[in-house]
Amino acid sequence: MVLLSGILWGCIGVLIKKLNAGGLGAMQISMVRMVFAALLFTGTLALVAPGKLRVRVRDLWMFVGTGIVSVVLFNVCYFYTMIKSQASIAVVLLYTSPVFVMLLSALMPAVRKMPVCFNIRRRIQVFKRMRFPLYLAFQRAALDSVD
């Protein structure tokens, strides 16, 4: 499964370029990808663990905000970058973006007013969520400096 994922991820740049040459823009490519993925994942989850498809109405806004809006925006930006430049540039921007977020957050007045330990721990959480490979080194250094 991991090998197949790596192969498919490696082919995405070629596929995006071909779809764009066929007349599809970043938004249309994202829509096709998201609809296909939603059908595939929902169908698989319905067969394997149907109880996990239940969502409380009060939690629906979080699924729409983080699950739909952020994923669609991510895909559109990622594919747009691949179309306008090269896949390698899109990948570098994708995996270095948490560093830029951390550095820019230090310049924002609202973030600077928060306690230092909260800022560091919050930034570590962002690194973990983004699956940034260097978060382990930053986590150890940040937690050592708080104590």
Helices and strands as residue ranges (DSSP letters): H 2-21, H 26-48, G 50-53, G 57-59, H 60-62, I 63-69, H 70-84, H 87-107, H 109-112, H 116-130, H 135-146
